[in-house]
Amino acid sequence: MKPIGILGVPMDLGQGRRGVDMGPSAIRYGRLQEVLQSLGHQVHDFGDVKVPVVESLHRQAEQPGGLGYLEAIRAACLDTIQALGQMPADTFPIVLGGDHSIAMGSVTGVARGERIGVIWVDAHADFNTPETSPSGNIHGMPLAHLCGLGDPRLINLGYPGAKVRPEDVVLIGVRSLDPGEVRLLRQRGVMVFTMKEVDIEGIPAIAEAVVQHFRGFAKVHLSLDADVLDPEIAPGVGTPVAGGLTYREAHLLMELLADAQLVTSLDLVEVNPILDIANRTARMMVELAGSLLGKKIF
């Protein structure tokens, strides 16, 4: 078993609704470290990247596409890259968000300049650019920027250019897309499994397709957004969309990825304790991390 390193990025600057900056604390309170240790893992918590609170910032003048708090988001992502780079190379990193903007730092940090596959499990594609985004919120843009589309200040985080090839991305659980995202995803050849495919094909077939797609990859990052889950089981998210993954579908996906020993790093993002009920969503994310990292029914 690889040692596990936990890093928190308590950022809620990429979206309009407050609260996800408390996500890392909620996930820790949900006993993430204890659950992973009970599975036999050696776990070290590296603490949190320092992120300014909104009240300490003056929102920058609006640009085309919005991009509020861009410089603060950029700085937090750069610090995330640096913190991940300081973890030993044999570590399995788990990055706790915060909003999904943190993935621009986490994916870049774990890639370390090498080719990496990305499994983006999310109700949303986060594939907008400043030109296509209806809101201008950066948490709807990280995957596009990782693929080299959008604002150069975010594309070139850490080192110049795209960090991920679009053909090395798989989306699972998507059910809310903007028109511009649909166009870009089709143009760039991203593999997309919407909830329609989940309903028709089932999780086993999708998991097998993902495993085959990434066969031979040395690095595969799983970015898990809490809003991929149905709001009935995961109410603590800022952008809920009805009709998400069920409890068993989500666990089955994690269990099948665990069986394949495919994933080498993990994001747990977009938990909003303000909107949650008795920390239910954070505990669900901890349980899913456990399934991904070896917990079995029998």
Rosetta blueprint (number, residue, H / E / L):
1 M L
2 K L
3 P L
4 I E
5 G E
6 I E
7 L E
8 G E
9 V E
10 P L
11 M L
12 D L
13 L L
14 G L
15 Q L
16 G L
17 R L
18 R L
19 G L
20 V H
21 D H
22 M H
23 G H
24 P H
25 S H
26 A H
27 I H
28 R H
29 Y H
30 G L
31 R L
32 L H
33 Q H
34 E H
35 V H
36 L H
37 Q H
38 S H
39 L L
40 G L
41 H L
42 Q L
43 V E
44 H E
45 D E
46 F E
47 G E
48 D E
49 V L
50 K L
51 V L
52 P L
53 V L
54 V H
55 E H
56 S H
57 L L
58 H L
59 R L
60 Q L
61 A L
62 E L
63 Q E
64 P L
65 G L
66 G E
67 L L
68 G L
69 Y L
70 L H
71 E H
72 A H
73 I H
74 R H
75 A H
76 A H
77 C H
78 L H
79 D H
80 T H
81 I H
82 Q H
83 A H
84 L H
85 G H
86 Q L
87 M L
88 P L
89 A L
90 D L
91 T L
92 F E
93 P E
94 I E
95 V E
96 L E
97 G E
98 G L
99 D L
100 H H
101 S H
102 I H
103 A H
104 M H
105 G H
106 S H
107 V H
108 T H
109 G H
110 V H
111 A H
112 R L
113 G L
114 E L
115 R L
116 I L
117 G E
118 V E
119 I E
120 W E
121 V E
122 D L
123 A L
124 H E
125 A L
126 D L
127 F L
128 N L
129 T L
130 P L
131 E L
132 T L
133 S L
134 P L
135 S L
136 G L
137 N L
138 I H
139 H H
140 G H
141 M L
142 P H
143 L H
144 A H
145 H H
146 L H
147 C L
148 G L
149 L L
150 G L
151 D L
152 P H
153 R H
154 L H
155 I H
156 N L
157 L L
158 G L
159 Y L
160 P L
161 G L
162 A L
163 K L
164 V L
165 R L
166 P H
167 E H
168 D H
169 V E
170 V E
171 L E
172 I E
173 G E
174 V E
175 R L
176 S E
177 L L
178 D L
179 P H
180 G H
181 E H
182 V H
183 R H
184 L H
185 L H
186 R H
187 Q H
188 R H
189 G L
190 V L
191 M E
192 V E
193 F E
194 T E
195 M H
196 K H
197 E H
198 V H
199 D H
200 I H
201 E H
202 G L
203 I H
204 P H
205 A H
206 I H
207 A H
208 E H
209 A H
210 V H
211 V H
212 Q H
213 H H
214 F L
215 R L
216 G L
217 F L
218 A L
219 K L
220 V E
221 H E
222 L E
223 S E
224 L E
225 D E
226 A H
227 D H
228 V H
229 L E
230 D L
231 P L
232 E L
233 I L
234 A L
235 P L
236 G L
237 V L
238 G L
239 T L
240 P L
241 V L
242 A L
243 G L
244 G L
245 L E
246 T L
247 Y H
248 R H
249 E H
250 A H
251 H H
252 L H
253 L H
254 M H
255 E H
256 L H
257 L H
258 A H
259 D H
260 A H
261 Q L
262 L L
263 V L
264 T L
265 S E
266 L E
267 D E
268 L E
269 V E
270 E L
271 V L
272 N L
273 P H
274 I H
275 L H
276 D L
277 I L
278 A L
279 N L
280 R H
281 T H
282 A H
283 R H
284 M H
285 M H
286 V H
287 E H
288 L H
289 A H
290 G H
291 S H
292 L H
293 L L
294 G L
295 K L
296 K L
297 I L
298 F L
